Amino acid sequence: MATMGFEFDGATFARGGDGYEPARSAAVWNARTPERFPELIVQAASERDVVAAVRLAKAEGMTIGVRAGGHSWAGNHVRDGGMLLDVSRLREATIDAAGMTATAQPGCPGNEMLAALLAHGRFFPAGHCPGVCLGGYLLQGGFGWNGRIHGPACMSVEAIDAVTADGELVRASATENEDLFWAARGSGPGFFAAVIRFHLRIYEAPKVIANGVFTYPLQELETVFRWAAEVGPEVPRDMELMVFIHRDESGEAEVAVTGPVLSASESDATTALALLETCPSRPRAKLAVPRVDVGLADLYAGVHSSYPDDHRYCVDNIWTHAPVDELLPGIERIAETLPTAPSHMLWMNWGESPDRPDMAYSVEDETYIACYGVWADPADDQRFGGWATDSMRAMEGAASGIQLADENLINRPARFVTDANITRLDEVRAKWDPGGRFHPWLGRP
Ligand SMILES: Cc1cc2nc3c(=O)[nH]c(=O)nc-3n(C[C@H](O)[C@H](O)[C@H](O)COP(=O)(O)OP(=O)(O)OC[C@H]3O[C@@H](n4cnc5c(N)ncnc54)[C@H](O)[C@@H]3O)c2cc1C
C-alpha cells in the first residue's frame, strides 16, 4: 500500500477514512479508548514497514506513538495528531535453548514466548497476564513470574534493534549505542525509538510450580496486612506473596493471600508455601488451600479472571517502604470504597532486585500496592473512573514512587525513575530525538 509516497506491506488508515476508527480503538486493550485522535495509523506488517513509517513521519513532520500489545492502561500511544505506529503484527520469536538466548519482536505476547520456552526446558520472567506483549512490558521494567529472582524483565534484555527518530535501524547494547540501551531498560512509554526486536537472556525452567490460596473475612484485614508486612523480608525469592482486597462470589469484600512458587526443587517449594500457614488469621480462613500443584497455564488463567477482556479500567499504584501503621488507613479506605467485582487492590512483597545494573529503571521498593478499578458499563465511568487515582493519591505521602507497568501519569504524575535518571533520560532523548518525534510520557512530576 502506498501512502504519501512511502510503500507499506501493511495497512494505513487516515483520520476520517474507512477503517480508521476500528484500527484506533483496537490499539488499546482497555475498553476505555482515549478521546485522542492521531492523523494516520500505520499497521506495520514487517520490520521494513517500521523504518518506512518513521521516515514518513520525519518527512511529514509527524509525531509518533508506538503500539505493541496495546496493554498500556492509559492508552499512552494514542495521541492527538501525528502517527500511531502499530507494531503488534511483529510477533516472531526465536529460541536458542543451548545458548540460553532468545529474540522476540515487540508484538510477541509474553505468555506465548514463555510457553514456547518451557517446551525447551527454558524460562523468561514474562508478565503475569496473557496478552501483555514484550514491546511495552520490557521497556517499562517488567514484573513477571520469578521476577524476584531474575529482577525486572528489562534486566534480561541484552540488546535491542530499534528505528531511531532519523529513520535509521540501529543495534543498542552494553557495547553499542550504550546510552540508547540504558534508556531502553526502564523509560517505558517515554522511550524515543521504535523497537523492532529484543535480544534476551533466558534461564533454566523451574522444576516445581505450585500455589497456596487463603481467603479471610474483611475483619481480618489489619491482622493479615500486619503479618504480610512483617514476613516481607523473609519471603523466599521463588515465591510471590500477594495480598488482595477483592469481592467474593456473593459480592462481599474479602482479603485473599496467594503465594505462587516457581521453584528449583521440591524442598524449596515446600519451605516457601509453609510461610503462608504462619498468618495469625489462619484459623479464621474462609478458604484454605495450602498447596495446589499447577501448570503455568493455570496461573495465567487465574490472573486473567481478575482482568477480563472488553472491560473498562482505571489503574494506579505506589511503591512504599512505609511502616504498616502508616499504610493501614489507606488500605482500609480502599476496602470501604472498593467498586464492583473484579475490581481489586494488590499488595506485593517485592524487595530490591538482585544485582541491578545501571539502567533507566531505578525506582522500586519493599512493597508494591496497586488499585485496579474494573467495570463493564460506560455509564459507570463517572462512578468508578477516579477510584484508583483517589485511593493512591490518599496514600502518596507514604510512597517512594510508582511502577510504569500500572502508570496513570495523565491523572497523577509521580516519580517513576530517580531524579538523576530523569535528568539523564532528558539528555539522552535530546541526543537521539532532538525534534521530539516520539511522544514523551503522558505526564511526569
Ligand atoms: C491485564 C494486564 C495485565 C498486566 N500485567 C502485568 C504484569 O504482570 N507485569 C507487568 O510488568 N506489567 C503488567 N501489565 C502492564 C503492561 O506490562 C504494560 O502496560 C506494558 O506496557 C504493556 O505492553 P504492551 O506491548 O502490551 O502494550 P502497549 O500499550 O503496546 O505498550 C505500552 C507503551 O510502550 C511503548 N512501546 C510499546 N512497544 C514499543 C516499541 N516497539 N517501541 C517503542 N515503544 C514501544 C509505547 O509508548 C506504548 O504506549 C499489565 C497490563 C494489563 C492491561
The ligand as a MOL file (V3000), in Angstrom:
LIG
                    3D

  0  0  0     0  0            999 V3000
M  V30 BEGIN CTAB
M  V30 COUNTS 53 58 0 0 0
M  V30 BEGIN ATOM
M  V30 1 C -4.3390 -7.0690 32.0210 0
M  V30 2 C -2.9700 -6.5080 32.2340 0
M  V30 3 C -2.0590 -7.2150 32.9980 0
M  V30 4 C -0.7740 -6.7200 33.2050 0
M  V30 5 N 0.1230 -7.4630 33.9400 0
M  V30 6 C 1.3820 -7.0120 34.0930 0
M  V30 7 C 2.3750 -7.7630 34.7920 0
M  V30 8 O 2.1160 -8.8460 35.2840 0
M  V30 9 N 3.6130 -7.2470 34.9070 0
M  V30 10 C 3.9440 -6.0340 34.3740 0
M  V30 11 O 5.0820 -5.6130 34.4820 0
M  V30 12 N 3.0460 -5.3230 33.7040 0
M  V30 13 C 1.7820 -5.7620 33.5510 0
M  V30 14 N 0.8690 -5.0080 32.8700 0
M  V30 15 C 1.3030 -3.7190 32.3480 0
M  V30 16 C 1.9300 -3.9190 30.9800 0
M  V30 17 O 3.1110 -4.6800 31.0890 0
M  V30 18 C 2.2900 -2.5840 30.3670 0
M  V30 19 O 1.1250 -1.8590 30.1210 0
M  V30 20 C 3.0690 -2.7860 29.0730 0
M  V30 21 O 3.4760 -1.5280 28.6260 0
M  V30 22 C 2.2230 -3.4940 28.0520 0
M  V30 23 O 2.9650 -3.7680 26.9190 0
M  V30 24 P 2.1990 -3.9220 25.5360 0
M  V30 25 O 3.2150 -4.0300 24.4700 0
M  V30 26 O 1.1750 -4.9740 25.6440 0
M  V30 27 O 1.4140 -2.5470 25.4780 0
M  V30 28 P 1.4910 -1.2150 24.6300 0
M  V30 29 O 0.3220 -0.4560 25.1340 0
M  V30 30 O 1.5130 -1.5110 23.1760 0
M  V30 31 O 2.8290 -0.5330 25.0320 0
M  V30 32 C 2.9290 0.3970 26.0870 0
M  V30 33 C 3.7790 1.5730 25.6430 0
M  V30 34 O 5.1130 1.1150 25.4090 0
M  V30 35 C 5.6800 1.8030 24.3000 0
M  V30 36 N 6.0160 0.8160 23.2770 0
M  V30 37 C 5.4170 -0.3760 23.0740 0
M  V30 38 N 6.0520 -1.0280 22.0880 0
M  V30 39 C 7.0550 -0.2490 21.6700 0
M  V30 40 C 8.0660 -0.3890 20.6770 0
M  V30 41 N 8.1510 -1.4830 19.9200 0
M  V30 42 N 8.9450 0.6040 20.5110 0
M  V30 43 C 8.8660 1.7290 21.2700 0
M  V30 44 N 7.9370 1.9280 22.2210 0
M  V30 45 C 7.0400 0.9360 22.4180 0
M  V30 46 C 4.6350 2.7830 23.8190 0
M  V30 47 O 4.9010 4.0260 24.4230 0
M  V30 48 C 3.3340 2.2020 24.3380 0
M  V30 49 O 2.3520 3.1700 24.5860 0
M  V30 50 C -0.4060 -5.4770 32.6480 0
M  V30 51 C -1.3270 -4.7510 31.8880 0
M  V30 52 C -2.5910 -5.2660 31.6700 0
M  V30 53 C -3.5790 -4.4700 30.8510 0
M  V30 END ATOM
M  V30 BEGIN BOND
M  V30 1 1 1 2
M  V30 2 1 2 3
M  V30 3 2 2 52
M  V30 4 2 3 4
M  V30 5 1 4 5
M  V30 6 1 4 50
M  V30 7 2 5 6
M  V30 8 1 6 7
M  V30 9 1 6 13
M  V30 10 2 7 8
M  V30 11 1 7 9
M  V30 12 1 9 10
M  V30 13 2 10 11
M  V30 14 1 10 12
M  V30 15 2 12 13
M  V30 16 1 13 14
M  V30 17 1 14 15
M  V30 18 1 14 50
M  V30 19 1 15 16
M  V30 20 1 16 17
M  V30 21 1 16 18
M  V30 22 1 18 19
M  V30 23 1 18 20
M  V30 24 1 20 21
M  V30 25 1 20 22
M  V30 26 1 22 23
M  V30 27 1 23 24
M  V30 28 2 24 25
M  V30 29 1 24 26
M  V30 30 1 24 27
M  V30 31 1 27 28
M  V30 32 2 28 29
M  V30 33 1 28 30
M  V30 34 1 28 31
M  V30 35 1 31 32
M  V30 36 1 32 33
M  V30 37 1 33 34
M  V30 38 1 33 48
M  V30 39 1 34 35
M  V30 40 1 35 36
M  V30 41 1 35 46
M  V30 42 1 36 37
M  V30 43 1 36 45
M  V30 44 2 37 38
M  V30 45 1 38 39
M  V30 46 1 39 40
M  V30 47 2 39 45
M  V30 48 1 40 41
M  V30 49 2 40 42
M  V30 50 1 42 43
M  V30 51 2 43 44
M  V30 52 1 44 45
M  V30 53 1 46 47
M  V30 54 1 46 48
M  V30 55 1 48 49
M  V30 56 2 50 51
M  V30 57 1 51 52
M  V30 58 1 52 53
M  V30 END BOND
M  V30 END CTAB
M  END
